[in-house]
């Protein structure tokens, strides 16, 4: 069934609400992967994205899953969105959802893995709804994808894992917002200007 997350309504194709004036509608074909909007980790990331201005800002969605966050970024004003995903089935699902939402001209999908990629494109806003373990272990690779003075939104972990995630990221950016629902968190960091190596 359809769920509302602030100004966004996420709905399956068979349950599109009639009245969504003033809302951004995202239609998602439910699949095995996360990202139908029914999981709190997806919802807190959607709230975090809505709190940022995405107009004229490029977005990178690490671990795009169903593509829901990439689609949201495109519908919230980003002119170029890249979704990376290591799971080919998820990538197929995301492609279908991007087509369904008519944002194929804005969203590019790529079969990549943050654990192996060192040549990922950078973006002004990077969202990674993955896990605390992946964020902490690959903080350097993730941070490398965020442009100077850009924003990083991380999710996919609970309050008990927050301190580990903050420890990994706070040397490089300032925590600007924190969204929480049912123990699940999304943290937004504003990156300091480019590091001088």
C-alpha positions as CSV (number, residue, x, y, z in Angstrom):
1,X,0.0,0.0,0.0
2,X,1.0,3.6,-0.5
3,X,3.1,5.4,2.2
4,X,3.7,9.1,2.8
5,X,7.1,10.4,3.8
6,X,6.8,14.2,4.4
7,X,6.2,15.5,0.8
8,X,6.7,12.2,-0.9
9,X,4.2,9.4,-1.5
10,X,5.7,6.0,-2.4
11,X,3.1,3.6,-3.9
12,X,3.0,0.3,-5.8
13,X,1.5,0.6,-9.4
14,X,-1.9,-0.8,-8.2
15,X,-2.3,1.6,-5.3
16,X,-1.7,5.0,-6.6
17,X,-3.6,7.5,-4.4
18,X,-6.1,9.8,-6.3
19,X,-5.3,13.0,-4.4
20,X,-1.6,13.8,-4.1
21,X,-1.6,17.4,-4.9
22,X,1.5,19.1,-3.7
23,X,3.1,15.7,-3.1
24,X,5.9,14.0,-5.1
25,X,4.7,10.6,-6.3
26,X,7.1,7.7,-6.6
27,X,5.8,4.4,-8.0
28,X,7.8,1.4,-7.0
29,X,7.2,-2.2,-8.2
30,X,7.8,-4.2,-5.0
31,X,10.6,-6.8,-5.2
32,X,12.9,-8.8,-2.9
33,X,15.2,-5.8,-2.3
34,X,14.7,-3.0,0.2
35,X,13.3,0.2,-0.9
36,X,9.5,0.1,-1.2
37,X,9.3,2.9,1.3
38,X,7.9,0.4,3.9
39,X,11.2,0.1,5.7
40,X,12.2,2.9,8.2
41,X,15.7,3.1,6.8
42,X,14.3,4.1,3.4
43,X,11.9,6.6,5.0
44,X,14.6,8.4,7.0
45,X,16.8,8.7,3.9
46,X,13.9,10.1,2.0
47,X,13.3,12.6,4.7
48,X,17.0,13.6,4.7
49,X,17.0,14.1,0.9
50,X,13.9,16.3,1.2
51,X,15.7,18.5,3.7
52,X,18.4,19.3,1.2
53,X,18.2,21.5,-1.9
54,X,18.9,19.2,-4.8
55,X,18.3,21.8,-7.6
56,X,21.3,21.9,-9.9
57,X,23.1,19.4,-7.7
58,X,24.4,16.0,-8.9
59,X,23.5,13.0,-6.8
60,X,25.2,9.6,-6.3
61,X,23.1,6.9,-4.8
62,X,25.4,4.1,-3.4
63,X,23.6,0.8,-3.2
64,X,20.5,2.0,-5.1
65,X,18.5,-1.2,-4.6
66,X,15.0,-0.5,-6.0
67,X,16.1,2.9,-7.1
68,X,13.7,4.7,-4.8
69,X,16.2,7.2,-3.5
70,X,17.7,7.9,-7.0
71,X,14.1,8.5,-8.3
72,X,13.4,10.8,-5.4
73,X,16.5,12.8,-6.0
74,X,15.5,13.2,-9.7
75,X,12.0,14.3,-8.8
76,X,13.3,16.7,-6.1
77,X,15.3,18.6,-8.7
78,X,18.6,16.9,-9.3
79,X,19.5,17.2,-13.0
80,X,21.9,14.2,-12.9
81,X,21.6,11.2,-10.7
82,X,23.8,8.1,-10.7
83,X,22.7,4.9,-8.9
84,X,25.3,2.2,-8.3
85,X,24.4,-1.3,-7.3
86,X,26.4,-4.5,-7.1
87,X,23.4,-6.9,-7.3
88,X,22.3,-7.4,-10.9
89,X,18.7,-8.4,-9.9
90,X,18.4,-5.1,-7.9
91,X,19.7,-3.2,-10.9
92,X,17.0,-4.7,-13.1
93,X,14.4,-3.8,-10.6
94,X,15.8,-0.2,-10.3
95,X,15.8,0.1,-14.1
96,X,12.1,-0.9,-14.3
97,X,11.2,1.6,-11.5
98,X,13.2,4.4,-13.2
99,X,11.3,3.8,-16.4
100,X,8.0,3.6,-14.5
101,X,8.6,7.0,-13.0
102,X,9.7,8.6,-16.3
103,X,13.1,9.8,-15.0
104,X,15.3,7.7,-17.3
105,X,16.7,10.9,-18.8
106,X,17.9,12.0,-15.4
107,X,19.0,8.8,-13.7
108,X,22.0,6.6,-14.9
109,X,22.5,3.2,-13.3
110,X,25.9,1.5,-13.0
111,X,26.9,-2.0,-12.0
112,X,29.5,-1.0,-9.4
113,X,30.5,-1.9,-5.9
114,X,31.8,0.7,-3.3
115,X,34.0,-2.1,-2.0
116,X,35.9,-2.4,-5.3
117,X,35.4,0.9,-7.0
118,X,38.1,3.5,-7.0
119,X,37.0,5.3,-10.1
120,X,33.4,6.2,-9.0
121,X,32.1,9.6,-10.2
122,X,31.8,12.2,-7.5
123,X,28.7,14.2,-6.8
124,X,27.5,17.2,-4.9
125,X,25.1,15.0,-2.8
126,X,25.9,11.4,-2.0
127,X,23.4,9.1,-0.4
128,X,24.5,5.7,1.0
129,X,21.6,3.7,2.6
130,X,23.8,0.6,3.2
131,X,25.0,-0.5,6.6
132,X,27.1,0.7,9.5
133,X,29.7,-1.9,8.7
134,X,30.0,-0.8,5.0
135,X,30.0,2.9,5.9
136,X,32.8,2.4,8.5
137,X,34.9,0.0,6.5
138,X,34.7,2.0,3.2
139,X,34.4,5.5,4.7
140,X,37.4,6.7,2.6
141,X,36.0,5.4,-0.7
142,X,32.6,6.9,0.1
143,X,34.1,10.3,1.1
144,X,36.1,10.4,-2.1
145,X,32.8,10.5,-4.0
146,X,31.6,13.7,-2.3
147,X,32.5,16.9,-4.0
148,X,34.1,19.7,-2.0
149,X,31.4,21.4,0.2
150,X,29.0,18.7,-0.8
151,X,26.6,16.7,1.4
152,X,26.7,13.1,2.5
153,X,23.6,11.2,3.7
154,X,24.2,7.8,5.3
155,X,21.6,5.4,6.4
156,X,20.9,1.7,6.9
157,X,21.9,1.5,10.5
158,X,20.4,1.8,14.0
159,X,21.0,4.2,16.9
160,X,23.2,1.7,18.6
161,X,25.6,1.9,15.6
162,X,25.5,5.7,15.4
163,X,28.7,6.5,17.3
164,X,30.8,4.2,15.1
165,X,29.5,5.9,11.9
166,X,30.0,9.4,13.3
167,X,33.5,8.4,14.4
168,X,34.3,7.4,10.8
169,X,32.8,10.5,9.2
170,X,33.1,13.4,11.6
171,X,36.8,14.1,10.9
172,X,35.8,15.0,7.3
173,X,32.4,16.7,7.7
174,X,30.0,18.4,10.0
175,X,26.8,16.6,11.1
176,X,24.0,18.9,9.9
177,X,20.9,16.7,10.4
178,X,19.7,13.5,12.0
179,X,16.5,11.7,11.1
180,X,15.3,8.8,13.1
181,X,12.4,6.4,13.0
182,X,12.1,3.1,14.9
183,X,15.7,3.1,15.9
184,X,16.8,3.6,12.2
185,X,18.9,6.6,11.4
186,X,19.9,8.8,8.5
187,X,22.7,11.3,9.2
188,X,23.6,14.2,6.9
189,X,27.1,15.5,6.9
190,X,28.2,18.7,5.2
191,X,31.7,18.1,3.9
192,X,34.6,20.4,4.6
193,X,36.2,21.8,1.5
194,X,38.5,19.5,-0.5
195,X,41.3,17.9,1.6
196,X,44.8,19.0,0.8
197,X,46.9,15.9,0.4
